[in-house]
Amino acid sequence: MLNPTASTKPGAASALAGMMACIVALAAIGVVAGVSAARPGDGWSSLSLHSGHLIIALFGFLISYALPSERMRSAAPGLLFLVFLILVAMLFTTFGHSSHNAERWIPLGPISMQPSVLLQCLWPVAMATWAARDPLRLTQPLQLTKLMGGFGILVLPVLLQPDLGSVLILIMVTGITLFFAGVSVRFLRVLVPATVGILVAAAYMFDHVSSRLVKFWQSEADFQVSRGLEAFATGGLAGRGPGHGELKFGWVPEGNTDFIFALIAEEWGLFGTGAIWLLFAAFTVFGVIAARRAECRYGAILTAAATVMISVQAALNMAVVTGIAPPKGLPLPFVSRGGTSVLALSALLGLAVKACLDKRKSQVPVEEVIPWTESSAAG
């Protein structure tokens, strides 16, 4: 007989719908805020550029969603190796170009692409595949050490660019995803301090990065952060009103990209920034619920990884803008204007949604391998 309780357990579709609704709302806020924060006469230009990035991101989501999960899982290692070769070539050839004291961008006609951002899409896929195919790996120190060794080699050229922000996000996502996958907390207690220590030591290899850290530890306000905090103080509870901000006239560097959260604070006040925070919080909750309800291990792990990837980046961006974390160029996902970032995260979401909806392929209940899940189907 069929288990009468199995069919009554909710599926992942409703939680995934909630996730995507939050993303659509954040993207809409980003477009409106970008136009509102544009200089006089630049509104249409800002609208067309931001909308163009979102249209590209939509295509990235739809294409990745249309791909069979097994095909993407098979292709991920090769794509990671290709990105690694590009990153190495950027360090030792004239393939890339420098900006903001880093070698991160590849010029493609009128636009530039940041290859390291592609790791935000490909690494979670590779990691979820690694963990899902053989859950026993998560209990074997040698296998975990090999995984982290490969990860270290992969991000080394990103570290040397330097792009410590991307490396920090990938480290945090790796640790949290492994925790979701079922790795022992004892391993994370060793992994997290070791990797953070290496990252901090590496930061002092680069003068502009170390100077930022020293100023932060000595509580010396960075110019950009000071202007951001001024925007929060000026905006108050309700803000000056859309289009009425004054700090957008060059007073807040990168105001239309990485520091858009500050300009939103000035024009929309605490109500506007609070709405963005609530949307990211809701996205995180929906993402975790969807991961718990996934019918296969790969879908559960990848959905958790995608949720963490976006949530961590959003938290770090808001922490930087409010002076809680050292200054670092990170866009606010789906709100800031940014082509490569929004494309990579959209593609990751498409892959995660697809995997989360995949049906079972084995007879082992997923909750027996990943205890925090609640699906009644097999993994």
VEXKEKE-421906 format. One record per atom (N, C-alpha, C): x, y, z; residue in three letters. Coordinates in steps of 0.02 Angstrom, whole numbers, padded with zeros to 5 digits, always signed. Atoms other than C-alpha are relative to their C-alpha. Example, Ala and Ser with C-alpha at 12.3 -4.5 7.8 and 13.67 -1.06 7.14 Angstrom:
2
+00045-00059+00000ala +00615-00225+00390ala +00045+00060+00000ala -00042-00059-00003ser +00684-00053+00357ser -00039+00055+00037ser 
//
This chain:
379
+00042-00060+00000met +00000+00000+00000met +00044+00063+00000met -00037-00063+00001leu +00051+00180-00028leu -00001+00030+00070leu -00004-00035-00064asn +00108+00280+00121asn -00046+00061-00003asn +00047-00056+00005pro -00037+00400+00155pro +00030+00067+00018pro -00031-00063-00020thr +00078+00530+00231thr +00047+00027-00052thr -00050-00022+00048ala +00197+00534+00085ala -00027+00054-00046ala +00028-00047+00049ser +00079+00626-00033ser -00020+00066+00032ser +00021-00062-00033thr +00032+00756+00099thr +00058+00046+00014thr -00057-00043-00012lys +00208+00821+00118lys +00007+00051-00056lys -00003-00051+00052pro +00229+00987+00027pro +00062-00008-00043pro -00056+00002+00045gly +00341+00996-00125gly +00040+00064+00001gly -00044-00057+00001ala +00476+01120-00168ala -00026+00057-00043ala +00021-00050+00050ala +00380+01214-00304ala -00023+00065+00032ala +00026-00061-00030ser +00292+01336-00189ser +00056+00042+00031ser -00057-00036-00028ala +00454+01381-00098ala +00043+00031-00054ala -00038-00027+00056leu +00543+01403-00264leu -00035+00061-00029leu +00038-00058+00024ala +00404+01520-00320ala +00012+00060+00045ala -00014-00054-00047gly +00432+01622-00163gly +00069+00029-00010gly -00068-00022+00015met +00619+01629-00199met +00001+00047-00060met -00003-00039+00062met +00593+01692-00375met -00040+00065+00006met +00038-00062-00011ala +00462+01819-00320ala +00044+00052+00035ala -00046-00045-00035cys +00592+01894-00202cys +00052+00028-00049cys -00050-00022+00049ile +00720+01902-00343ile -00030+00051-00048ile +00033-00047+00046val +00597+01987-00461val -00011+00067+00035val +00011-00062-00036ala +00554+02115-00327ala +00065+00038+00010ala -00065-00032-00009leu +00738+02150-00292leu +00024+00031-00066leu -00021-00026+00065ala +00774+02170-00478ala -00040+00063-00018ala +00041-00059+00015ala +00628+02292-00496ala +00023+00059+00042ala -00026-00054-00042ile +00691+02393-00349ile +00066+00026-00027ile -00065-00020+00027gly +00864+02394-00427gly -00008+00046-00060gly +00011-00041+00059val +00798+02465-00591val -00025+00070+00020val +00029-00064-00022val +00695+02600-00505val +00053+00041+00037val -00051-00035-00038ala +00838+02644-00386ala +00055+00026-00046ala -00052-00022+00046gly +00963+02651-00528gly -00020+00061-00040gly +00025-00058+00037val +00856+02772-00628val -00006+00060+00047val +00009-00054-00048ser +00816+02874-00472ser +00067+00031+00021ser -00065-00024-00022ala +01000+02886-00425ala +00044+00027-00057ala -00039-00024+00057ala +01057+02933-00600ala +00003+00077-00001ala -00006-00073+00005arg +01118+03108-00635arg -00052+00026-00050arg +00049-00029+00047pro +01001+03227-00727pro +00021-00011-00073pro -00015+00014+00070gly +00992+03175-00909gly +00025-00070-00013gly -00027+00067+00008asp +01063+03001-00876asp -00052-00054+00017asp +00050+00048-00022gly +00899+02919-00824gly -00014-00054-00052gly +00014+00049+00052trp +00861+02835-00991trp +00060-00045-00013trp -00061+00040+00010ser +01041+02779-01011ser +00006-00052+00055ser -00003+00046-00056ser +01038+02701-00837ser -00054-00054-00007ser +00054+00048+00008leu +00870+02619-00873leu +00016-00052-00053leu -00015+00047+00055ser +00926+02543-01038ser +00057-00047+00018ser -00056+00041-00018leu +01091+02481-00968leu -00019-00052+00052leu +00020+00046-00053his +01017+02405-00811his -00050-00052-00026his +00049+00047+00028ser +00870+02329-00905ser +00033-00050-00047ser -00036+00045+00044gly +00990+02258-01034gly +00035-00055+00038gly -00033+00051-00041his +01089+02170-00898his -00051-00051+00026his +00050+00046-00027leu +00929+02097-00825leu -00029-00045-00055leu +00024+00042+00055ile +00869+02036-00995ile +00050-00056-00015ile -00052+00051+00010ile +01036+01947-01020ile -00003-00051+00057ile +00005+00045-00058ala +01017+01875-00844ala -00059-00047-00007ala +00060+00041+00010leu +00842+01813-00887leu +00015-00056-00050leu -00018+00052+00049phe +00909+01722-01040phe +00047-00051+00033phe -00045+00046-00035gly +01048+01649-00931gly -00039-00048+00045gly +00041+00042-00043phe +00918+01585-00808phe -00038-00052-00041phe +00041+00045+00040leu +00807+01510-00943leu +00042-00054-00034leu -00044+00049+00033ile +00951+01426-01035ile +00025-00051+00050ile -00025+00046-00051ser +01023+01351-00876ser -00056-00045+00027ser +00057+00040-00022tyr +00850+01294-00822tyr -00018-00054-00050tyr +00018+00048+00053ala +00825+01208-00989ala +00051-00057-00006ala -00051+00052+00005leu +00987+01109-00973leu -00016-00059+00045leu +00007+00058-00045pro +00971+00931-00907pro +00052+00002+00055pro -00046-00004-00057ser +01048+00921-00734ser +00061-00044-00009ser -00056+00045+00008glu +01156+00772-00778glu +00052+00027-00049glu -00047-00029+00048arg +01231+00861-00928arg +00042+00055+00031arg -00037-00054-00032met +01278+01012-00824met +00048-00027+00052met -00044+00030-00050arg +01350+00903-00687arg +00063-00029-00033arg -00057+00029+00036ser +01460+00817-00815ser +00046+00055-00029ser -00039-00053+00032ala +01514+00981-00897ala +00035+00046+00050ala -00027-00048-00048ala +01553+01077-00736ala +00075-00005+00010ala -00073+00002-00010pro +01732+01010-00707pro +00038+00029-00059pro -00033-00027+00058gly +01782+01050-00886gly -00006+00076-00005gly +00010-00072+00002leu +01707+01224-00877leu +00041+00035+00055leu -00042-00028-00053leu +01795+01255-00711leu +00073+00004-00021leu -00069+00002+00024phe +01961+01205-00789phe +00011+00055-00052phe -00005-00053+00050leu +01928+01324-00935leu +00005+00068+00033leu -00002-00064-00036val +01892+01469-00816val +00068+00008+00035val -00065-00002-00034phe +02050+01424-00719phe +00055+00021-00049phe -00050-00017+00050leu +02155+01433-00878leu -00005+00074-00020leu +00010-00071+00017ile +02079+01603-00921ile +00028+00044+00056ile -00024-00039-00057leu +02118+01668-00746leu +00076+00001+00003leu -00073+00003+00001val +02298+01609-00758val +00027+00043-00057val -00023-00040+00058ala +02316+01687-00931ala -00005+00075+00014ala +00008-00070-00017met +02253+01852-00863met +00057+00026+00043met -00054-00020-00044leu +02394+01854-00735leu +00067+00008-00037leu -00067+00003+00031phe +02539+01817-00853phe +00002+00024-00072phe +00001-00026+00068thr +02483+01889-01020thr -00038+00067-00001thr +00038-00062+00007thr +02398+02046-01086thr -00073-00014-00016thr +00068+00022+00016phe +02235+01950-01101phe -00052+00042+00036phe +00047-00040-00039gly +02149+02050-00963gly +00024+00071+00006gly -00021-00068-00013his +02154+02230-00909his -00013+00017+00073his +00002-00018-00071ser +02177+02313-00740ser -00049+00057+00013ser +00044-00053-00024ser +02055+02421-00644ser -00006-00007+00075ser +00005+00001-00073his +02046+02469-00460his +00054-00045+00030his -00058+00036-00028asn +02220+02393-00427asn -00006-00076-00007asn +00008+00072+00008ala +02169+02221-00491ala -00005-00018-00073ala +00003+00026+00068glu +02183+02116-00648glu -00058-00049-00003glu +00060+00041-00007arg +02006+02052-00659arg -00044-00002-00063arg +00048-00008+00053trp +01923+02103-00822trp +00028-00018-00068trp -00017+00014+00070ile +01923+02045-01002ile -00044+00045-00043ile +00040-00044+00043pro +01870+02177-01129pro -00033-00039-00057pro +00038+00031+00055leu +01735+02116-01250leu -00037+00055-00036leu +00031-00056+00035gly +01703+02264-01363gly -00017+00055+00049gly +00019-00054-00045pro +01603+02396-01268pro -00010-00020+00072pro +00012+00024-00068ile +01583+02287-01113ile +00061-00038+00025ile -00053+00039-00031ser +01698+02196-00993ser -00030-00057+00039ser +00023+00058-00036met +01680+02024-00916met +00050-00017+00055met -00041+00019-00056gln +01747+01966-00748gln -00003-00076+00008gln +00004+00073+00000pro +01790+01780-00766pro -00005-00031+00070pro +00001+00029-00067ser +01815+01751-00579ser -00072-00007+00026ser +00069+00002-00022val +01629+01786-00553val -00034-00064-00024val +00030+00061+00026leu +01588+01633-00659leu +00009-00059+00049leu -00009+00053-00050leu +01656+01526-00516leu -00059-00002+00048leu +00058-00001-00044gln +01504+01581-00416gln -00056-00044-00026gln +00049+00045+00029cys +01399+01478-00536cys +00026-00072-00004cys -00027+00067+00015leu +01514+01332-00578leu +00023-00038+00062leu -00026+00036-00058trp +01594+01292-00410trp -00056-00033+00041trp +00054+00035-00036pro +01428+01258-00318pro -00025-00062-00036pro +00022+00058+00038val +01378+01140-00460val +00049-00058+00009val -00050+00052-00008ala +01542+01045-00449ala +00000-00028+00071ala -00001+00022-00070met +01535+01039-00259met -00061-00043+00017met +00060+00039-00012ala +01355+00979-00254ala +00003-00068-00034ala -00009+00063+00035thr +01396+00846-00383thr +00046-00046+00039thr -00050+00039-00038trp +01547+00788-00283trp -00032-00030+00063trp +00029+00024-00062ala +01447+00774-00122ala -00059-00048-00011ala +00060+00040+00011ala +01289+00697-00197ala +00015-00069-00026ala -00014+00065+00031arg +01370+00557-00295arg +00024-00052+00050arg -00025+00047-00051asp +01453+00479-00143asp +00000+00034+00068asp +00004-00033-00065pro +01393+00543+00026pro +00053-00022+00050pro -00052+00023-00047leu +01526+00437+00113leu +00062+00043-00003leu -00058-00045+00005arg +01656+00561+00049arg +00000+00052+00056arg +00005-00052-00051leu +01591+00684+00178leu +00025-00023+00068leu -00025+00027-00064thr +01652+00570+00318thr +00073-00020-00005thr -00069+00023+00011gln +01826+00536+00244gln +00047+00060-00004gln -00045-00058+00000pro +01962+00663+00290pro +00042+00006-00063pro -00042-00003+00059leu +02068+00615+00140leu -00039+00029-00059leu +00041-00026+00055gln +01926+00649+00017gln -00015+00074+00009gln +00013-00071-00014leu +01885+00814+00101leu +00063+00042-00011leu -00063-00036+00011thr +02068+00864+00097thr +00014+00009-00074thr -00009-00005+00073lys +02076+00826-00090lys -00047+00054-00029lys +00047-00051+00023leu +01920+00932-00117leu +00026+00070+00014leu -00023-00067-00019met +01992+01080-00024met +00066+00017-00035met -00061-00013+00038gly +02160+01059-00111gly -00016+00023-00070gly +00021-00022+00066gly +02074+01071-00279gly -00031+00069+00001gly +00029-00067-00008phe +01976+01221-00218phe +00055+00053+00007phe -00055-00047-00009gly +02137+01306-00162gly +00036+00016-00065gly -00032-00010+00065ile +02217+01281-00333ile -00045+00042-00045ile +00047-00035+00043leu +02060+01344-00419leu -00003+00075+00014leu +00008-00071-00018val +02050+01508-00323val +00066+00037+00006val -00065-00033-00007leu +02237+01542-00318leu +00008+00059-00049leu -00007-00058+00044pro +02237+01650-00476pro -00048+00057+00017pro +00046-00052-00022val +02085+01743-00408val +00031+00039+00058val -00033-00031-00057leu +02182+01776-00248leu +00057+00046-00022leu -00058-00039+00024leu +02331+01842-00348leu -00021+00059-00042leu +00020-00055+00043gln +02227+01964-00451gln +00012+00070+00032gln +00035+00040-00051pro +02190+02010-00307pro -00075+00016+00000pro +00072-00007-00009asp +02004+01981-00283asp -00019-00040+00062asp +00011+00036-00062leu +01992+01934-00101leu -00074-00006+00017leu +00071+00004-00014gly +01806+01971-00095gly -00031-00062-00030gly +00027+00060+00032ser +01765+01834-00220ser +00024-00063+00035ser -00027+00058-00035val +01880+01713-00130val -00035-00010+00067val +00034+00004-00065leu +01799+01753+00038leu -00070-00028-00009leu +00068+00025+00012ile +01625+01723-00034ile +00002-00075-00016ile -00005+00070+00018leu +01679+01557-00111leu +00017-00043+00060leu -00018+00038-00060ile +01758+01501+00053ile -00062-00009+00045ile +00058+00003-00043met +01602+01543+00152met -00054-00046-00029met +00049+00043+00032val +01488+01459+00026val +00021-00073+00003val -00025+00069-00004thr +01599+01305+00024thr -00012-00030+00069thr +00009+00025-00068gly +01595+01287+00213gly -00072-00013+00017gly +00070+00007-00016ile +01409+01316+00230ile -00033-00056-00040ile +00028+00053+00042thr +01367+01202+00084thr +00021-00069+00024thr -00023+00064-00027leu +01473+01062+00154leu -00038-00017+00064leu +00039+00011-00061phe +01382+01084+00319phe -00070-00025-00018phe +00066+00023+00024phe +01214+01069+00228phe +00004-00071-00027phe -00006+00066+00030ala +01279+00916+00136ala +00009-00055+00051ala -00006+00049-00053gly +01316+00830+00301gly +00070-00011+00025gly -00068+00009-00024val +01502+00854+00335val +00003+00011+00075val -00007-00006-00073ser +01560+00840+00515ser +00020+00071+00019ser -00017-00067-00025val +01567+01003+00612val +00074+00003+00021val -00071+00002-00020arg +01740+00948+00674arg +00045+00020-00058arg -00039-00019+00059phe +01806+00966+00496phe -00006+00075-00012phe +00010-00072+00011leu +01731+01140+00480leu +00037+00042+00052leu -00037-00036-00052arg +01812+01191+00645arg +00073+00008-00019arg -00069-00005+00023val +01980+01159+00564val +00003+00040-00065val +00000-00032+00066leu +01935+01219+00388leu -00008+00075+00005leu +00017-00071+00000val +01861+01387+00431val +00057+00044+00027val -00055-00042-00024pro +02000+01459+00542pro +00061-00002-00045pro -00059+00006+00043ala +02135+01392+00426ala -00007+00041-00063ala +00009-00037+00062thr +02062+01465+00268thr -00005+00076+00011thr +00004-00071-00016val +02020+01632+00348val +00069+00027+00017val -00068-00021-00016gly +02197+01641+00418gly +00042+00009-00062gly -00037-00006+00063ile +02270+01609+00246ile -00022+00061-00039ile +00027-00057+00036leu +02156+01740+00171leu +00025+00066+00029leu -00024-00061-00033val +02205+01872+00299val +00075+00010-00014val -00072-00004+00014ala +02390+01832+00275ala +00012+00023-00072ala -00007-00019+00071ala +02369+01847+00086ala -00018+00073-00010ala +00021-00070+00008ala +02282+02015+00107ala +00058+00048+00012ala -00056-00045-00016tyr +02440+02090+00181tyr +00055-00004-00052tyr -00048+00002+00055met +02535+02043+00022met -00012+00059-00048met +00018-00053+00046phe +02446+02185-00069phe -00011+00064+00039phe -00001-00062-00040asp +02472+02363-00008asp -00069+00032+00006asp +00064-00035-00003his +02302+02433-00056his -00051-00039+00042his +00045+00040-00041val +02213+02287+00029val +00019+00005+00074val -00023-00004-00070ser +02319+02291+00187ser -00015+00068+00030ser +00014-00067-00027ser +02295+02480+00203ser -00074+00006+00020ser +00071-00001-00017arg +02107+02455+00200arg -00013-00037+00065arg +00010+00039-00062leu +02117+02321+00335leu +00026+00038+00060leu -00029-00038-00056val +02230+02428+00444val -00046+00057+00021val +00046-00055-00016lys +02113+02576+00431lys -00063-00025+00034lys +00062+00028-00029phe +01965+02465+00471phe +00012-00019+00072phe -00014+00021-00068trp +02046+02389+00625trp +00014+00059+00046trp -00013-00059-00040gln +02099+02562+00683gln -00059+00048+00002gln +00063-00038+00001ser +01921+02625+00657ser +00007+00065-00038ser -00005-00058+00043glu +01976+02750+00526glu -00050-00008-00058glu +00053+00006+00050ala +01828+02784+00413ala +00027+00009-00071ala -00016-00006+00070asp +01855+02753+00228asp -00044+00054-00031asp +00038-00054+00031phe +01800+02898+00116phe -00066-00025-00028phe +00060+00027+00031gln +01676+02791+00020gln -00051-00021+00053gln +00045+00022-00053val +01605+02714+00178val -00029+00060+00038val +00023-00060-00034ser +01594+02885+00262ser -00058+00033-00038ser +00054-00029+00040arg +01490+02950+00118arg -00062-00044+00002arg +00056+00045-00005gly +01382+02795+00127gly -00038+00009+00065gly +00033-00011-00065leu +01348+02822+00311leu -00035+00067+00003leu +00032-00066+00004glu +01310+03004+00276glu -00067-00006-00037glu +00063+00010+00036ala +01178+02945+00153ala -00053-00030+00045ala +00047+00029-00047phe +01098+02838+00288phe -00025+00052+00050phe +00019-00052-00048ala +01099+02984+00411ala -00046+00051-00032ala +00041-00050+00035thr +01026+03103+00282thr -00069-00028-00016thr +00064+00029+00019gly +00890+02983+00227gly -00048-00009+00057gly +00043+00009-00058gly +00825+02949+00401gly -00049-00056-00009gly +00051+00052+00000leu +00664+02852+00414leu -00034-00008-00068leu +00038+00003+00062ala +00572+02897+00254ala +00039+00022-00061ala -00041-00021+00057gly +00711+02969+00145gly -00022+00067-00029gly +00015-00064+00032arg +00715+03125+00039arg -00050-00007-00057arg +00046+00011+00055gly +00607+03047-00094gly +00037-00020-00063gly -00033+00023+00062pro +00647+02962-00260pro +00020+00058-00044pro -00026-00052+00043gly +00756+03073-00368gly +00024+00062+00035gly -00018-00061-00037his +00787+03201-00231his +00065-00007+00039his -00064+00007-00034gly +00951+03132-00166gly +00053+00046-00029gly -00054-00045+00021glu +01105+03243-00175glu +00068-00034-00003glu -00066+00034-00002leu +01247+03121-00138leu +00014-00039-00063leu -00012+00036+00062lys +01223+03038-00307lys +00042+00040-00049lys -00038-00042+00046phe +01313+03184-00390phe +00075-00008+00013phe -00071+00013-00007gly +01483+03101-00370gly +00024-00003+00071gly -00022+00000-00070trp +01486+03109-00180trp +00010-00070+00027trp -00008+00070-00021val +01467+02921-00159val +00031-00039-00058val -00031+00038+00055pro +01593+02828-00269pro -00035-00067-00011pro +00034+00062+00019glu +01518+02679-00362glu -00072-00002+00026glu +00068-00004-00027gly +01347+02740-00307gly -00052-00037-00041gly +00050+00034+00042asn +01257+02663-00455asn +00013-00075-00005asn -00015+00072+00002thr +01340+02492-00431thr +00007-00027+00071thr -00012+00032-00065asp +01422+02428-00271asp -00033+00035+00058asp +00027-00038-00057phe +01355+02568-00160phe -00071+00026-00013phe +00069-00020+00013ile +01178+02579-00228ile -00042-00003+00064ile +00037+00006-00063phe +01117+02527-00055phe +00001+00066+00039phe -00005-00064-00035ala +01180+02694+00014ala -00045+00053-00032ala +00043-00049+00033leu +01089+02798-00117leu -00074-00017+00011leu +00068+00020-00018ile +00931+02698-00083ile -00017+00025+00070ile +00011-00023-00069ala +00952+02742+00101ala -00014+00075+00001ala +00011-00073+00000glu +00962+02928+00059glu -00069+00017-00028glu +00062-00020+00033glu +00811+02932-00056glu -00062-00036+00028glu +00057+00039-00025trp +00701+02796+00020trp +00001-00012+00075trp -00005+00005-00072gly +00761+02798+00199gly +00001-00071+00026gly +00000+00065-00033leu +00749+02655+00322leu -00054-00046-00028leu +00053+00041+00030phe +00587+02597+00240phe +00027-00037-00061phe -00027+00030+00060gly +00678+02565+00076gly +00053-00052+00014gly -00053+00048-00016thr +00832+02482+00148thr -00027-00059+00039thr +00031+00054-00038gly +00724+02382+00268gly -00037-00048-00045gly +00036+00044+00048ala +00619+02317+00123ala +00049-00045-00037ala -00051+00041+00034ile +00777+02258+00034ile +00025-00054+00047ile -00024+00049-00048trp +00840+02173+00191trp -00052-00055+00010trp +00053+00050-00010leu +00672+02086+00216leu -00006-00046-00060leu +00005+00041+00060leu +00669+02027+00036leu +00057-00052-00003leu -00056+00048-00002phe +00842+01948+00053phe -00011-00052+00055phe +00014+00048-00054ala +00790+01870+00219ala -00053-00050-00022ala +00052+00045+00025ala +00633+01800+00139ala +00027-00047-00053ala -00032+00043+00051phe +00734+01736-00009phe +00039-00057+00033phe -00040+00050-00035thr +00850+01645+00112thr -00045-00054+00031thr +00046+00047-00031val +00705+01566+00206val -00033-00045-00052val +00031+00039+00054phe +00618+01511+00046phe +00051-00049-00030phe -00052+00043+00029gly +00783+01442-00021gly +00014-00060+00043gly -00012+00055-00046val +00814+01337+00133val -00058-00049+00000val +00060+00043+00002ile +00635+01272+00130ile +00000-00042-00064ile -00002+00037+00064ala +00652+01226-00054ala +00053-00054+00001ala -00054+00051-00004ala +00817+01137-00021ala -00022-00059+00043ala +00023+00053-00045arg +00737+01039+00121arg -00050-00046-00035arg +00053+00038+00032arg +00596+00983+00007arg +00022-00032-00066arg -00023+00030+00062ala +00703+00932-00142ala -00001-00076+00004ala +00007+00073+00000glu +00682+00751-00194glu +00066-00036-00012glu -00064+00033+00010cys +00865+00716-00235cys +00055+00038+00036cys -00055-00030-00038arg +01028+00748-00144arg +00031+00059-00038arg -00031-00053+00040tyr +01103+00850-00286tyr -00043+00063+00001tyr +00045-00058-00001gly +00950+00963-00293gly +00000+00035+00067gly -00001-00030-00067ala +00951+00989-00105ala +00064+00039+00013ala -00064-00032-00013ile +01136+01031-00097ile +00009+00062-00044ile -00010-00057+00046leu +01138+01144-00251leu -00047+00057+00017leu +00047-00053-00019thr +00983+01240-00197thr +00024+00036+00063thr -00028-00031-00060ala +01061+01269-00026ala +00060+00042-00018ala -00060-00037+00020ala +01224+01323-00109ala -00018+00065-00036ala +00021-00059+00037ala +01136+01444-00227ala -00029+00052+00047ala +00029-00046-00049thr +01038+01519-00083thr +00054+00034+00041thr -00054-00028-00041val +01194+01542+00022val +00043+00047-00042val -00042-00042+00043met +01293+01614-00125met -00029+00070-00006met +00032-00065+00008ile +01167+01754-00152ile -00007+00036+00067ile +00011-00031-00065ser +01129+01784+00032ser +00064+00026+00031ser -00065-00022-00028val +01312+01793+00085val +00025+00062-00036val -00024-00059+00037gln +01355+01915-00054gln -00041+00061+00019gln +00042-00056-00021ala +01206+02024-00007ala +00019+00025+00070ala -00017-00019-00069ala +01253+02021+00177ala +00067+00037+00002ala -00065-00033+00001leu +01434+02067+00139leu -00004+00070-00031leu +00008-00066+00031asn +01383+02210+00024asn -00030+00050+00050asn +00032-00045-00048met +01267+02284+00155met +00045+00014+00060met -00046-00011-00056ala +01399+02259+00290ala +00054+00050-00019ala -00051-00048+00023val +01528+02354+00186val -00029+00070-00003val +00030-00066+00008val +01410+02497+00146val -00014+00033+00068val +00015-00027-00067thr +01363+02518+00330thr +00061+00002+00046thr -00062-00006-00039gly +01545+02508+00389gly +00012-00057+00048gly -00009+00057-00045ile +01528+02339+00477ile +00059-00043-00022ile -00055+00040+00029ala +01654+02255+00360ala +00047+00046-00038ala -00048-00041+00037pro +01812+02321+00275pro -00024+00013-00072pro +00022-00017+00069pro +01784+02408+00106pro +00022-00054-00050pro -00014+00050+00052lys +01773+02285-00038lys -00053+00007-00055lys +00046-00009+00056gly +01698+02300-00211gly -00043-00062-00012gly +00047+00055+00010leu +01548+02183-00208leu -00068+00029-00018leu +00067-00025+00017pro +01382+02214-00298pro -00053-00029+00046pro +00058+00026-00036leu +01216+02195-00210leu -00041-00041-00049leu +00029+00044+00051pro +01142+02044-00301pro -00069+00023-00024pro +00062-00015+00035phe +01005+02088-00426phe -00025+00072+00013phe +00018-00070-00012val +00996+02267-00359val +00052+00046-00032val -00053-00038+00033ser +01165+02337-00412ser +00001-00014-00074ser -00010+00011+00072arg +01198+02361-00596arg +00066-00036-00011arg -00061+00038+00011gly +01323+02229-00649gly -00014-00059-00046gly +00016+00050+00050gly +01326+02117-00802gly +00022-00070+00018gly -00025+00068-00012thr +01438+01969-00759thr -00029-00030+00063thr +00024+00026-00064ser +01380+01953-00579ser -00072-00023-00005ser +00070+00018+00003val +01194+01954-00615val -00011-00059-00048val +00005+00056+00046leu +01219+01834-00762leu +00020-00065+00035leu -00023+00060-00034ala +01318+01709-00656ala -00049-00023+00052ala +00047+00019-00052leu +01195+01714-00512leu -00067-00023-00029leu +00062+00021+00032ser +01045+01700-00628ser +00008-00071-00028ser -00012+00067+00026ala +01122+01548-00714ala +00001-00051+00057ala -00002+00045-00058leu +01156+01471-00543leu -00071-00013+00025leu +00070+00009-00022leu +00974+01500-00493leu -00038-00047-00047leu +00033+00043+00048gly +00914+01418-00653gly +00019-00073+00010gly -00023+00068-00011leu +01021+01264-00622leu -00028-00028+00065leu +00024+00023-00065ala +00966+01256-00440ala -00075-00016-00002ala +00072+00012+00006val +00780+01271-00480val -00013-00065-00038val +00007+00061+00039lys +00796+01136-00612lys +00016-00062+00042lys -00021+00057-00040ala +00889+01019-00494ala -00047-00013+00058ala +00045+00007-00058cys +00770+01053-00350cys -00065-00034-00020cys +00062+00030+00024leu +00623+00997-00457leu +00010-00069-00030leu -00014+00067+00028asp +00710+00840-00522asp -00030-00054+00044asp +00029+00056-00037lys +00628+00677-00472lys +00054-00049+00023lys -00046+00048-00029arg +00709+00536-00376arg +00026-00049-00053arg -00030+00049+00045lys +00828+00414-00462lys +00026-00061+00037lys -00021+00058-00039ser +00872+00296-00321ser -00053-00016+00052ser +00049+00020-00050gln +00780+00205-00183gln +00020+00018+00070gln -00023-00021-00066val +00877+00284-00040val -00033+00066+00017val +00032-00063-00018pro +00771+00417+00046pro +00052+00054+00013pro -00049-00053-00006val +00862+00583+00037val +00011+00020+00073val -00007-00021-00070glu +00826+00619+00221glu +00043-00048+00040glu -00046+00046-00035glu +00927+00465+00270glu +00073+00019-00011glu -00067-00022+00015val +01081+00543+00191val +00012+00072+00022val -00004-00070-00022ile +01046+00727+00226ile -00056+00010+00051ile +00052+00003-00052pro +00953+00728+00393pro -00046+00061+00003pro +00042-00059-00008trp +00888+00907+00383trp -00054+00006-00054trp +00052-00004+00052thr +00783+00873+00227thr -00064-00033+00024thr +00064+00028-00021glu +00600+00828+00239glu -00038-00033-00058glu +00033+00030+00057ser +00561+00757+00066ser -00015-00074+00015ser +00017+00070-00009ser +00474+00590+00062ser +00025-00043-00058ser -00024+00037+00058ala +00554+00542-00104ala +00072-00022+00011ala -00068+00025-00007ala +00720+00457-00134ala +00050+00047-00032ala -00052-00047+00023gly +00885+00542-00168gly +00031-00020-00063gly 
//
